[in-house]
Amino acid sequence: MVNIPRLVVAAPSSGSGKTTVATGLMAAFAARGLAVSGHKVGPDYIDPGFHTLATGRPGRNLDAYMSGPELIAPLFAHGARGCGLAVVEGVMGLYDGASGLGELASTAHVAKLLRAPVVLVVDASSQSRSVAALVHGFASWDAEVRIGGVILNKVGSDRHEALLREALEESGVPVLGVLRRVEGVAVPSRHLGLVPVAERRSDAVAAVAAMAGQVAAGCDLEGLLALARSAPALPGGGWSADEAVAPEGMPEGRTDGRPLVAVAGGAAFTFSYAENTELLAAAGADVVAFDPLRDEALPPGTRGVVIGGGFPEVYAPELSANEALRKDVAEAALSGAPVAAECAGLLYLARSLDGLPMCGVLDAGARMTKRLTLGYRDAVALTDNVLAPAGARMRGHEFHRTVIEPGAGDEPAWGMHRPERRVEGFVRGNVHASYLHTHWAASPGTAARFVERCRG
């Protein structure tokens, strides 16, 4: 059994203030000396960076579409192990899930899987008595979702607060916090959402501190903690990277050492799931980070390279100017070292990005566009490759405003089956490059396969 106090911070819609409240709660409770674990519903990479800053622990994603509902509680227990409180930030509106698939991957779905009480953050800036109807509707929509309290955000005045509280007395849902609009709390955003912590660390530290101060001053922390402690124990145990890759294991008779896998990081490559790296290590790799903006060579002894998502389009001039590393990556790929690249990594391996030279591993050019490509994907591996055998199925997510031409190589990486049928990505020798973001906990054999290829 897993008995970790927990809350899900949700809202009727995006833009209501979930990130401010969730991050502020994490930081406020951490400042009290409580070990706090931060989680994000859905595939988002940016909010967990703020959770990490607030708690001092890796921010974790809980995505019932990518990892499957059966892994939500184990992944939660793994990330929150040893903590006195876990705060789960929702995605979009409380009941908004994967398009066309009902509640799947919604905040409500994850809350039910975690048996966690929900705190509803309501943007009250343009309403008074109507707030009671709104809260009543959300609280009564699904009897399995327990809304344990409301935090009113963007409240204009003492009179406004009084009207809201009076209305909510009839709903039976307690008010656990009231937040006014405060300067210095907002976090800058751009074409794909909030600006990641790694790009503006000092400003992000100040923003998180401001969130913590606002939440601590405006919320009933003792009431929220009591609500979190009312969550019942979860059956089962925590997910383990070691156990997940154990069936794969090292092939009989192999006594090779641990191959070094270099994983891209730094400000340009901030999108990654902690479990992916943990699985690489559990599968027998030594994982070392490198920064394509600063390092002029891959770490000595590199046997494989993983380049995840991020914002290479923002840093294209700097990435292009680091010619030494671009050549080193290209030589590693040419020599047969396994390379796995997702989204930003795909662009980095291309011939060019917005007209600037990149690594040239792929004979393709990439450029920014105004069109946002966003959504869950069902994919099947079309070619035997370093991540999956031909025919293997994977669920993933796309999130970008760039295009690459051509969109697929002679040997495509994936055949997409949702939302439309198409081929995408590139397989070239031991290089696998695609726009598809994947969560390897759903298919731990991915990490084991990649590490085995690194052993040669």
WOTA-V617354 format. One record per residue. N is the residue number from 1. PHI is phi in whole degrees, -180 to 180 (999 if undefined). D_LAST is the distance of its C-alpha to the last C-alpha in Angstrom with 2 decimals. Layout:
n/phi/d_last
N/PHI/D_LAST
N/PHI/D_LAST
This chain:
n/phi/d_last
1/999/41.01
2/-116/40.17
3/-121/43.24
4/-118/42.48
5/-57/45.31
6/-154/44.27
7/-135/45.68
8/-110/44.64
9/-97/46.04
10/-125/46.86
11/-156/49.25
12/-67/51.18
13/-159/49.27
14/-64/46.92
15/84/48.59
16/-84/50.59
17/117/49.04
18/-58/46.34
19/-64/44.02
20/-60/46.93
21/-69/48.10
22/-63/44.77
23/-66/43.49
24/-63/46.95
25/-63/47.14
26/-57/43.81
27/-69/44.91
28/-65/48.45
29/-71/47.48
30/-63/44.84
31/-66/47.64
32/-83/49.65
33/94/47.04
34/-85/45.54
35/-76/41.78
36/-119/41.02
37/-114/38.02
38/-106/37.76
39/-136/36.44
40/-130/36.61
41/-74/37.17
42/97/35.13
43/-90/32.19
44/-55/33.81
45/-98/31.74
46/-81/34.66
47/-56/37.09
48/-60/34.62
49/-64/34.42
50/-70/38.17
51/-63/37.86
52/-61/35.47
53/-64/38.05
54/-74/40.84
55/-109/39.34
56/79/36.90
57/-124/34.32
58/-59/31.53
59/-71/33.14
60/-123/31.83
61/-98/32.09
62/-126/33.59
63/-121/33.05
64/-71/34.26
65/-82/33.14
66/-75/29.48
67/-100/28.84
68/93/31.63
69/-57/34.94
70/-66/33.76
71/-97/31.41
72/-61/34.04
73/-64/35.79
74/-61/32.71
75/-68/31.09
76/-60/34.51
77/-63/34.92
78/-63/31.53
79/-70/32.44
80/-97/36.03
81/-54/35.50
82/84/38.13
83/-96/40.06
84/-94/43.78
85/-161/43.59
86/-124/41.21
87/-116/42.20
88/-110/40.67
89/-85/41.38
90/-77/41.96
91/-129/41.20
92/49/43.90
93/-81/46.94
94/-51/46.94
95/-103/46.87
96/-85/44.74
97/-119/41.57
98/-61/39.11
99/-54/41.22
100/79/42.85
101/-123/41.39
102/66/44.20
103/-83/43.44
104/-52/39.65
105/73/37.91
106/-77/41.29
107/-61/42.40
108/-61/44.87
109/-60/42.22
110/-66/40.11
111/-60/43.33
112/-69/44.19
113/-64/40.78
114/-94/41.21
115/52/44.92
116/-109/45.55
117/-69/48.80
118/-109/48.82
119/-107/50.51
120/-94/51.63
121/-93/51.80
122/-115/54.58
123/-76/55.44
124/-98/59.18
125/-63/60.15
126/-125/62.13
127/-152/63.52
128/-134/65.76
129/-66/67.00
130/-61/64.54
131/-60/61.76
132/-67/63.06
133/-66/62.66
134/-61/59.13
135/-65/58.09
136/-60/59.97
137/-62/58.20
138/-68/54.72
139/-72/55.68
140/-102/57.17
141/-63/54.74
142/-134/52.43
143/-63/53.92
144/-83/50.51
145/-97/49.86
146/-101/51.77
147/-89/52.87
148/-93/54.03
149/178/55.29
150/-125/55.61
151/-115/54.96
152/-88/57.14
153/-111/55.64
154/59/57.44
155/-78/60.86
156/-85/63.56
157/-162/66.33
158/-62/67.97
159/-64/70.08
160/-61/67.03
161/-60/65.36
162/-62/68.52
163/-63/68.68
164/-65/65.07
165/-63/65.50
166/-61/68.75
167/-65/67.16
168/-74/64.21
169/-59/66.56
170/-77/67.30
171/-82/63.63
172/81/63.11
173/-102/59.81
174/-69/60.15
175/-86/59.58
176/-107/57.08
177/-179/56.97
178/-137/58.59
179/-119/56.94
180/-92/58.75
181/-69/57.28
182/-129/56.20
183/-71/55.17
184/92/52.00
185/-95/50.10
186/-63/48.74
187/-108/45.14
188/-60/44.58
189/-132/42.83
190/-150/41.68
191/-65/40.17
192/-119/37.64
193/116/39.66
194/-65/40.05
195/-76/38.73
196/-61/35.79
197/-55/36.50
198/-62/34.00
199/-89/36.10
200/-150/39.44
201/-60/38.95
202/-64/42.47
203/-66/44.13
204/-66/41.99
205/-59/43.00
206/-66/46.60
207/-65/46.29
208/-65/44.86
209/-62/47.65
210/-66/50.17
211/-60/48.85
212/-61/49.12
213/-65/52.64
214/-65/53.80
215/-68/52.46
216/-63/53.81
217/-78/57.21
218/-104/57.44
219/-117/55.84
220/-85/56.90
221/-64/53.94
222/-66/55.51
223/-66/56.11
224/-66/52.56
225/-67/51.18
226/-63/53.55
227/-63/52.38
228/-61/48.73
229/-74/49.71
230/-82/51.41
231/-66/48.13
232/-73/47.72
233/-65/44.89
234/-97/41.83
235/-71/40.77
236/90/37.29
237/-127/34.91
238/-85/32.38
239/-65/28.91
240/-135/26.11
241/-62/22.49
242/-61/21.67
243/-70/23.63
244/-66/22.26
245/-95/18.63
246/-55/19.84
247/-62/19.94
248/-75/16.23
249/59/15.43
250/-88/12.58
251/-51/12.21
252/-56/14.80
253/92/14.17
254/-82/11.08
255/-125/12.44
256/-57/9.74
257/-74/11.52
258/-88/11.63
259/-68/9.41
260/-87/12.11
261/-111/12.81
262/-91/15.80
263/-115/18.39
264/-67/21.29
265/-144/24.75
266/81/28.17
267/-64/31.14
268/-84/29.48
269/-132/26.72
270/-103/28.50
271/-92/27.57
272/-159/25.18
273/-101/25.52
274/-56/25.23
275/-65/23.75
276/-61/20.63
277/-66/19.80
278/-62/20.94
279/-68/18.64
280/-59/15.54
281/-65/16.90
282/-65/17.80
283/-80/14.38
284/113/13.22
285/-100/12.74
286/-95/15.12
287/-99/16.77
288/-129/18.70
289/-84/21.15
290/-139/22.00
291/-114/25.07
292/-64/24.94
293/-82/28.70
294/-121/28.74
295/-78/25.53
296/-96/25.13
297/-155/21.45
298/-67/18.38
299/-55/18.14
300/-56/17.05
301/85/13.47
302/-59/12.41
303/-113/8.75
304/-157/10.12
305/-132/13.75
306/-121/16.25
307/-126/19.67
308/-87/22.31
309/-87/25.95
310/156/28.93
311/-130/31.44
312/-64/29.99
313/-65/33.17
314/-73/35.25
315/-111/33.28
316/-53/32.51
317/-60/34.51
318/-70/32.80
319/-64/29.26
320/-67/30.20
321/-68/31.83
322/-83/28.67
323/-64/27.52
324/-60/25.39
325/-71/23.02
326/-57/23.11
327/-68/21.99
328/-66/19.19
329/-64/17.83
330/-63/18.33
331/-67/16.58
332/-62/13.45
333/-65/13.57
334/-66/14.49
335/-78/11.65
336/103/9.18
337/-64/8.56
338/-60/9.22
339/-133/12.99
340/-116/15.41
341/-128/19.03
342/-119/22.24
343/55/25.69
344/-57/26.16
345/-63/22.51
346/-58/23.17
347/-64/26.19
348/-66/24.46
349/-80/21.93
350/-68/24.94
351/-67/26.88
352/-156/29.77
353/-133/31.35
354/51/35.15
355/84/35.23
356/-99/33.25
357/-63/30.07
358/-115/26.79
359/-73/23.20
360/74/23.67
361/-70/20.22
362/-110/22.28
363/-85/25.42
364/-155/27.58
365/-115/30.27
366/-120/31.12
367/-154/34.50
368/-74/36.52
369/-136/39.07
370/-87/41.81
371/-85/40.49
372/-91/38.67
373/-102/36.01
374/-148/35.85
375/150/35.21
376/-73/33.16
377/-136/31.06
378/-104/29.97
379/-134/26.91
380/-131/24.87
381/-68/21.44
382/-91/22.34
383/-136/18.96
384/-59/15.76
385/-150/13.60
386/-71/11.20
387/-105/14.22
388/-158/15.99
389/-76/16.56
390/-56/19.46
391/95/22.71
392/-68/21.70
393/-102/24.56
394/-145/24.57
395/-103/27.50
396/-152/27.51
397/-150/29.83
398/-112/30.69
399/-161/32.65
400/-163/33.24
401/-119/35.92
402/-115/33.81
403/-130/33.02
404/-124/30.37
405/-127/31.37
406/-71/30.15
407/-81/29.26
408/-152/26.45
409/-88/24.30
410/-59/24.36
411/-116/21.66
412/-65/22.97
413/-77/21.05
414/-135/23.90
415/-104/27.12
416/-87/29.63
417/-122/32.33
418/-151/34.20
419/-86/36.52
420/-135/36.29
421/-88/34.16
422/-166/32.00
423/-108/28.52
424/-156/26.71
425/88/23.66
426/-137/20.96
427/-121/17.66
428/-140/16.40
429/63/12.98
430/-97/10.69
431/-99/13.96
432/-126/16.18
433/-135/19.63
434/-160/22.79
435/-77/26.06
436/-75/25.47
437/-85/25.33
438/-131/23.89
439/-109/24.31
440/-70/21.28
441/-61/23.60
442/-73/24.76
443/-146/21.39
444/-59/19.32
445/-62/16.71
446/-60/15.81
447/-66/14.58
448/-63/12.83
449/-65/11.03
450/-63/10.11
451/-66/8.93
452/-63/6.81
453/-64/5.17
454/-67/5.22
455/-70/3.80
456/82/0.00
